[in-house]
Structures are given as structure tokens and as C-alpha cells.
């Protein structure tokens, strides 16, 4: 299992800048945060994640002298926190002189009293992330309850290149002028953002957790038609089930969905926010996640409906097999999903639906994945199976509404999320 022991990395783990270019020297900043995580039994496991989708339009000079407060919903809880920041799509280094994490008081920008923690990086309060790089903070002590809302705030004093962001967060975040990273009232954060900026992962030091379920998906996993701010993506409901149902595996759920993402092809130049192909993202967005034990692959429909369209089911199935093999080679258990109906969408044709059904037949017949969640069966209209059921359709014939996302989560057999299905419920 790809889990890092908390004991071994309890001290001095933050200066982990990753890039294919050399990192510039770290600038010295304010004194280190209080509450260094002591050596204790536990494992670092991802509790939240979001795949970076591109460089945010209109941010050529970054967000100089502004504080970006991201609101994130954790899954599993823990006694310590580490935060990953990314400059994957930046064109030059970005320097943060103040980075904090706190519990959100009510899902908004205000923090729970006494929960604000200042993050350090290699025991320094300032960090410079090179273009295409990322960095993991030092651990800090913070009691994070399961399903808690977290605030991760970054302040960059000067201009930088474009902001690395996750375009469709379905969660309001906030921006303030000046360095307000330590503010607990939330009052200065008057600008609302519909994206997550710079932050790509949060890890917790947890006990009695069996690992992370990491979901590689498209807009159906990104949850773009779910109610904003309500945490009603199917991955949110999946964690709700894992937390509440008897004998369910104790696992976190990490959502690595990108709207418009395809399995086989990178996003085209006019849609860079659709991300690299799933085959490439598996290696950057799934395998490195702390505690990753199970990968769920929910991809393929955009290969059918986006130009150039993939009309050969054998090619799509071959791509799924390659993704599964790569995940297995990394030691992961792999669950796949069938392709959901899209009969009411503008890109629908009967021929493409035949391709979808042929791919689904091979998925159901076994031999590709270790287990299958049948999203097609969960969402389709029983009378017209090329369509989403009317009670699950958000209105565009492709994306589910909140009820549809719940039906997707309920289609996952929780017992199949661990190797061998030894926890059949």
C-alpha cells in the first residue's frame, strides 16, 4: 500500500518541491508555525484532492498581494495536516510568504477559533515553487474531524505567472486584498471564486484508515451539475456511505475528475482546461496520492462525443486495459465504471451509442477491471435506455442531477473497494 508512515516523516518533510526544472533557492520568511506534529502512530493519507486543470485565464501576472482562501471538504479525519501546492501550469516561479490551514466555521471564509495554523516548508515560512513544480508542506498538528470543511489560504506578495487552478470546483472560495492568510473572521474575503487555486491535495495523519480511493474521471466525477457548495458529487456521497454504513471499509475518497477529460487524448489547444489524457493523468494525479490503495476509472464518454471522435470500441477498451495495467503495476486495486447514457445530448448519434454499449458489454463481461460499478444501469431510463432517467437528468441529457449522482454512488459495491472483495456487505 502506497502509504507513508507518519513516524518517519513527522519532522522536516516539507521541502519537497517537485519539478522537471531546478527549484530556485527558498526565500527566508516568518518564523515556523506552532504545533509541529509529534512522532506518533499513524499514516499519512490523502483526505482531499483536486486535479489541476490548467492556467487560469486572466491571471498572466498571478494574484499579486492577494490572499486566496480555498474551501475544501475533507473526507477522513486525523491529528495532523500536510498541504500540497502546485505551480504545474505556471510560466515562472511563484513565491508564497504566508500559507495557513484552518477549520472553516460554517463552510465559509471564517475560521473556527484557535484552529488557524501557519504552514512551513523545510521549516521556513516562505516557499518558492518553480514553474511546473509542486511542494508539500511540513506537518502541523490540527485535529481534523471526518467530513470537515478546511480553509487553505495562500498569499503571494508579488506578480508571478498564470495561476494553476481547478476550473469547476462547485464550491465557493474567497479572495482578499493584502496578506490576510492569518485572518480568522473571514470579513476581508469579499471576492468569491468558483475555482480552487494552487492547492491540489491535503493529507492527514490518520489511524485506522485502510487507504484512499482515488477516482480518475471526467465531468460526471467533477460533479459540474451538482448543487454548488452542497458536496453532492457522487464521490461525496460515496464517502458518506463509507462513513455511515456498517462494516464499510475505512477509506478516504479523492476526487481527481476534470470536466471534458478523455481517456485517450489530451485536451485540445482551445480547451486546455480539459486536462491531459486519463492515461497520462493516472501517473500524475492518481498514483502519487498519499495512501492510494484503490483507483476508480470513470472515463470514456468524452472520447466518443468530442472531436475527433473515437468510434472504435476496441481502441477504447485497449486504453482502459492499459490504464488498469499501469495502476496494477503500481500496486493498486482497480474498479471501473460503465459509460452512462447520453441520448439527450447534442453529440448523441445511434452509432456512437452502439460503441458505448459495446464498450459496456466488455466491461461487464469482466477481464478488464478487478470490479465494476454499473453507472449505465443505475442512471438509464428503463424504457429508453439510451437516455438518462428523467429523475436523474440535470437537463442536458448527459450530466446527472443531485439524485443521479446519489444513484451513481449507490451503484458502487463498497465491498469491492478492497482487493478480493473480502468485505462483501
N, C-alpha and C positions, 0 to 999 in steps of 0.2 A: 504494500500500500504506500502511495507517494505522500507520506505524512512526515513532517519534520518534528522531532521531539523538542518540546518546549524547554526541557532542561538544558539541552545542548546549546540552544540559541537564545537563552534568556538575557544575555548581556552582549552588547556590541555587535548587533546583527544588522544595523540599519544601513550601512554604507554599501548597499548592494546595487548600485547603478548598473543597468544593463543596456548595452547598445552595441551596434556594429561599428561605432566610431569611439575614439577615446573620450572619456569624460574629462571636462575641464576641472581645475582644482576647486575644491569646495570652499565657498566663502565662509568666513567666520561670522557667526551670528550671536543671538542672545544665549543665555545660559540654558543648559539642558532642562527638559521638563522634569517635574517631580513625579514620583510614583513609578520608578523603574520596576519592571516585573521581576520578582524574586525567582530563584530556582524552585520549581515545583513540578509535581507530576502533571502531565497533560500533553496535548498535541496541538500543534498549530493547524488549523483547518479554516478554509475559506468559509465565510458566513454570508458574504455578498460579493457580487461582481457585475461588471458591465463591460462588454467588448467595445473598445474604441472604434468609432465608425468613420473617422476622417478628420480633416482640418475644418474647423467651424468657419463658415463664410462670414466675411465682415470683421475678422479678427486678425488681420495681417500683422498688426503690431501687438497682438496679445491683449492682455487686460491689465495694463499698467496702473499701479496704485489703486487697485480694486481688490476687494475680498470676495471670493466665490465660496458660498456656503452650499454644499451639496447635501441633500436629504436622502438618506439611504435606509432601506428596511433590511435589517439583519435577519438571518434565519436562526441558526443555533446560537446559544449564548456562551459566555466564557468569562474568565477573570483577567484577561489581558488582551491588548489590541495591537495590531500592526496594520499599516495602511500603505497600499501601493499607489504611486502616482506615475503618470505616463506622459511622455512628450513624443509619442510614436509618430505623430503627423506634424510635429513642429519642424520648421525650417532652420532654426537656430536654437541654442541653449536657452532654457528658461530658469530663472532663479526665484525661489520662494524663500522669503525671510521669516515667515510666520506660518506654521501649519498646526491646526488643532483638530481634536476629535472630542465629541461630547455626545451625551444622550439628548435627543430632542424632547422638549417639554410636552408637545402635543402634535408632533408631526410637522411643525412649522420651524421657523428660524430661531426661536428661543430655546435655550438650553436648560436642562434640569440643573438646579443649583448644585454646586460642588462636583459636577461631572465633567467640567471642562479640563482637558489635558492637552498640554503643548507637546507636539511631537518633535523628536530629534532624528538626525540622520548621521550615523557614525559619531554620536554624542555632540553634534553641532545643531544649532537651531536653524541654520540656513542650509539650503541644498540647491545645487545647480544640476539640472537634468539635461544631458546633451540631446540634440536632435536625434530622433528615432529611439531614444532611451527610456528607461523607467527606473524607479528606485523604490525600495522597501524601507519603511521607517524602522527605527528602533522600537522594541516592545515598550508598552506603557501599561501600567496597572489601571484597569477600569472594569467594573462589574457590568457586563452586558447581558441583560435578560434575553431569552428567546423572543424573536419577533419584535425586537426593539427598533425604534427609529433612531438613526445616528446622524450626526452632523459632522461632516468633514469640510473644513474651511482652509483655503489656501490664499496667501497674499503675495503677489508679485509686485515689487516696488517699481520696476522699470519695464520698458517695452520688450517684447520678445516676438518670436514668430507666431504663426497661427495656433490657435488653441486646439489641442486634441480633445475631442468630445464624443459623447454618445448621444446621437441626434434625437431620438424619440424616447425620452425617459418615462413618459406617462407619470411623472412625479415632479411637482413644482420644487425648484431650488431657488436660491436667492443670491443677490449681489449687493454689495455696499461699497461706497467710496472710501478710500483710505484703508489703513490697516485696522480691520475690525475682527480679526480672526479670534481674539480672546473675548469678544463681546458675548454676554450671556442673555441679554434682554431680547435680542433679535430686532430691536427697533431700527437700527441703521440699515437693515437689509430690506430696502424698499423696492428694488428691482426684482421681478420674478423671471426665472429662466425655465424653459421647458426641456433643458438638456442637462446631462451630467458632464462636468468639465474636469479634466485632468485626473480625477480619481477613477481607478479601474478595478480595485479589489480591496476588501477588508478581511483580515484574518483575526480569529480569536483563539486564545489559549483555552482549550476545552478539555473536559474529561468525559468519559463515557460516550464519545461520539465515534461512530463506525466509519466515518469518512464523508466525502462530498459527492453529491450527484451533480454533474456538470452538463448542462443542456446546450448543445450546439444547434441553433435554429435560425429561422427567418422571422418575418413579422408576426407569425402566429405564436412564436415564443417571445418575441419582443413585446407583444401584447398591445399593439398600437390602437386597437379598437376597444380596449378595456377602459373602464372609468378612471380618468386621471386622478392620482392621489389616493386611490382606494385599494391598491395592491390586489387586483383581481386578475392578474395574468394567470395562466394555467400553472405556471411554476410556483406562484404564491399559494394557490390552492393545494398544490402537491405538498408543499411544506406543511400547510395546515393539517393535511391528512397524516403526514409523518409524525407530527407533534401530538395529534389527538387520538389516533386510532390505536387500540390495544395491540401490542406485540409488533408494532411497526418498527422498521429499522431506525436507529438514532442517527440520522444523516442530515447534513445541510443541503441546500439546493442553490446552485449558482446558475444564473440566467445569462447565457452568452448568445442571446438572439440578436440578430441585426436585420432590420426590415429590408426586404429586397435581396437578401443574401441568397446565393446559389451554391449548390454543391460543387459544380464542375468549373465554373467560370468566375473570374474576378468581376467586380462591379465595373461597368463601362465608364469611360472618361467623363461622361456627363452625369454619372450617378456614383461618384466616388464614395458617397456615404453608404453605399450598399455593401462595402467591405470586400476584402479578398475572398476567394472561393472557400467553401467549407473545408475542402481538402487541405488548403493551406492554413486556415484558421484553427484547425484541430491542433496544430503544433504550437501556435502562438497563444490561443485563447482557452484551450481545454487542458492539454497535458501539463502545463506548468502550474495549474491551480493547486494550492496547498490542500493536502488531504484527498485529492481526487481519487475516487475508487470506481465510480461508475460514470460512463458517458452515455447520454441520451442524444441520438441524432435525429433531428426533425428538420430535414431539408429535402428539396427536390421539386417542389411545386413551381418555384421561380425559374428553374431550368426549363420548364415546359412553357411558361407564359411570357417570359421576357425574351426579346430578340438578342441574338439568334436563338431560336427555339430548338430544344433538344427533342427530337421526335423518335428517337430510337430507344426503346426501353432497355435494351441490352447495355447500352452505353451508361445509362443512369444507374442500373444495377451494378455494373462494374465499378463505378465510382463509389457506391455505397460499400461494396466489398473492400475496396482499397482503404476507405476511411476506417472500417471496422478492424482491418488487419493492423493498421497503424496504431489504433487505440489499444488493441490487444498486445501488440509488441511492447507497449509502454506499461503493460500490466493492468489495464482497465477492463472491467466488465462492460459490455456494450448492449444497450437497449435501443431498438429502432422503432420508428412510428410509421404507420401507413400515411399516404398522401390524402389529405382531406378533399372533399368535393369543392368545385369552383364553378359550377354550372351557371350561376347568375352573374359571373364576372365578364367584363367586356372582352377578355382574351380567350374565353371559352370557345372550343370547337369540339364536335363529337370525336374527331380524330385524336386530339390531344387527350380527351377523356379516356379513350381506349388505351393510350400509352400509360396514363395514370393507373388504370385498372390492371394492366399487365404488370406494372411495377409492384402494385399492391399484392397481386396474386403470388409473386415470387417472395415478397416479404413474409406473407402469411404462411407460405409453404415451408419456411424455415431454411436454415443453411446460410443465412446472411448474418443475422444478429443472434445474440445469446437469448434475447427475449424481445417481445413485440408488444407495443401499446397501439391498439387499433383505433386511431383517431377517425379514420374514414367511417367505420361502423358507428362510432359514438356520435358523429355530427350529421350524418346524411339523412335526408328525407326518406322515410321508408317507402313512399310511393314513387318518388322521383330521385333515385339515389345519386344522380349527378349533381343534385342541389344540396346545399345546407338545409337542414330542417328549419322551418320558418321561425321557430322559437330560439334558434341559435345564431341566426344571421344578423350581423350588425347593419346590413343594408346594402353592402356592395357585392354580395354573392361569394365572397372569398374569406373575409375575416369574421370570426365569431364575435358575439357579444359576451357580456359577463357570464351569462348562463352557458354559452357554448364553451367558454374557457373552463368553467367548472366541469362540464361534461368531459372535456379532454383530460383533466386531472383525475377524474374518477375512472377513466379508462385504463389508468396505469395500475397494474397489479403490484402492490407495494412489496410483495414477497419476491418479485423478480428483480428488485433493485440491488440485490446482493448476489454474488456468484452462486450458481447452483440452485437458486430459489429455495434455499433452506428455511426461509421464513414464510412459507406459504400460509396465508392468513385465512 
